[in-house]
Amino acid sequence: MIRRAAEEKVRELARGFPAVSVIGPRQSGKTTLVRTVFPDLPYVLLEDPDTRSFAEEDPRGFLSHYEETGAILDEVQRVPELFSYLQGVLDRNRKPGQFILSGSQNFLMMERISQSLAGRVGIIKLLPLSMQELSDAGIVPKRYENLLYDGLFPRPYSSEIHPGDFYSSYIQTYIERDLRLLKQVQNLSTFLSFMKMCAYRSGQVINYSSLADDCGITHNTAKEWLSLLETSLLIILVRPHHKNFNKRLVKNPKLYFTDPGLAAHLAGIQSAEDIPYHPLKGGLFETLIITELLKFRLNRGRDSSLYYWRDKLGHEIDCIIEYAGQTPIPVEIKSGRTASADYFKEIAYWNTLSGNTPEQSFVVYGGDQAQQRSYGRLISYSDLHPLFRFLE
């Protein structure tokens, strides 16, 4: 079993809140995590028809079975009636870590929690595996192209399933089981086309009009559907950094899938061997690095501190890390395996504007060397520890 970095934070939340909710994309490892952290709690799966029927027909009686022992309630959003009754149980007992809630439909989970359990639930977001978690488990892919194609969802690493088969099933499950519950998605085939168009844009600034036109939908529908993907934690939207240094800035967010493998399969990439020649290579590599930095924050129960910067003249920094009130940390991301002086061009421009130093400027690249250069630090994608201290 691959140990998750979020384990300690989940334990910490359970010591302070009467309930803890673990949310994340479908198949990100939520159930395995909570059952590992709380092995003594009864596990109750509310997708089981008999269990769900009992909970729907008699929610008070259902919860009374677990009022003393507590429980893990998995797929709890399937029985929305439970949340109001659960509020009463939590308020009566005030026992830390009594109920652990998890589920795959984050838009429904968060709606129920905000309506009934606000202030009573500690929430942690769990994305797919990090490269560090794979490494700690003794899994070291030969090349980053394998990470980009295989992705980082746990199941392909714990079973014999081929990544192509996993993602094909994953996409259909998400669309057919999750999205059909939402009235604002009426045409599921159009939504699948929309997801594919988003995959081609992973690592790019969103042009809402272009995205809408490519899918034959309205500008507002594109925004609504992006919001659904974001709430599902299948994508993240990285906002532009607010400091303009007297330059006009691009204001739209950048789009990233939270798993490069999902983006690669939506884009129709057939194997890891195709990636070096694919136009999405750079975007997928940037997706990998951005999500690694984000996972470090989320696994510690913290919100994203990541931004990007681009002005109207075309100057851009791929990632800006807000760091404890200090000068923001610029990070450029390059998929090439051989470092070039050009990699530091935008870093040098940013430092001239901001007054930042080369010691706190970084280029993450596809090679395996670490060097301090005149304009910044060169680090390998496989060792991001020099950046993690700015994410604490």
Residue, then its C-alpha position, 0 to 999 in steps of 0.5 A: m500500500i502506498r502511504r499518503a502524505a495527508e495522513e498526519k493532517v487527517r489525524e490532526l483534524a480528527r483531534g479538533f473537529p467532531a467530523v472530518s471530510v476528505i474530498g477529492p477526485r473520484q479514485s484519488g484514494k480517499t477511502t483507502l486513506v480514511r480506512t488506514v487512518f481510522p482502522d477501528l471505526p466501522y466502515v459504512l458504504l452508502e452506495d450499498p442499496d440496503t444500507r442506503s435504504f435504511a439511512e433514507e427511511d430512518p436517518r435518526g435510527f441509522l445514526s443511532h447505531y454509530e452515536e457511541t462508536g462513530a463511523i466512516l460514512d463513505e459516499v455520504q452525499r448519496v443520502p442528503e437527509l443524513f446531514s441535518y440529523l448528523q448535525g444534531v448528533l455532533d452537537r450533542n456529543r461534541k466528541p472529536g473525530q466521531f464521524i469521517l465523511s468521504g464521497s466522490q461528488n464534491f459539488l454535492m458534498m460541499e453543498r450539504i456540508s455548507q448547509s448543515l455542518a459548517g464549523r463542525v467539519g474539518i476538510i482536507k482535499l486529496l489529489p492523486l499521488s505525488m511523485q514523493e509518495l511514489s518514490d517513498a513506495g519504491i516506484v520510480p518511473k524511468r522517464y517523466e513521460n511515463l508519469l505524464y501518460d500513466g498519471l498518478f491515480p493510485r489504482p494503476y499502481s496497485s493493480e494490473i490495469h493498463p492506464g488506458d483502460f483505467y482512464s477510459s473507464y474513469i472518464q465514462t464513470y465521471i460523466e455517466r454517474d456524477l454529471r447526470l445528477l446535475k441539471q446544468v449539464q444536459n448534453l453529456s456528449t458535448f460535455l465530453s468534447f468540452m473536457k477534451m478541449c480543456a485537456y488541450r489547454s492544460g497549462q494555458v491561459i483560458n480564452y473563454s470565447s475560443l473554448a466556447d466556440d470550439c465546443g459549440i456552447t455559450h461563453n457563460t456555459a463554458k464558465e459554468w462547466l469549468s466551475l463544475l470541473e474545478t469543484s470536482l477537483l479534476i482541474i484547478l484554475v491558477r489566478p494571475h499574480h496581482k502585482n503589475f510593476n506598472k505593466r498591464l497584466v493578463k487577467n484570465p486564469k490558467l487551466y491545469f488538470t489535477d492529473p496529467g494522465l487524465a489530460a493526456h488520455l482526453a487528448g487522445i495520446q496513445s502511449a508514453e512514447d508519443i509524448p516527446y513528439h506531441p504538442l502537449k508535451g510542455g503543457l503536460f509537464e507544466t501540469l505535473i510540476i504545478t500539481e506537485l506543488l499544489k499537493f504539497r500544500l493540500n496534504r498539509g491542509r492549506d490552500s493554494s499559494l500558487y499564481y502565474w504572471r504575464d504582462k501585455l508585452g508577453h513576458e511570463i513567469d509560469c508559477i509565482i509562489e506567495y511566501a510568508g509576506q516575503t518577495p514572491i518566488p518565481v518558478e519557470i517550468k521547462s520540459g527540456r532535458t538539457a538546460s539552456a541560458d534561455y530558460f532564465k530569460e524571463i526570470a532575469y526580467w522578473n528579478t529586474l522588476s521585483g528586486n528578487t534575487p537569483e538565490q530565490s529564483f528557480v527553473v524546474y526542468g526535465g533533466d536531473q542536475a541541480q545548479q546555481r546559475s547567475y540568474g537563478r537555481l536550476i532544479s530537476y523535476s524529480d527533486l522539488h525539495p528546494l521549492f517545498r520550503f516556500l510552501e510550508 
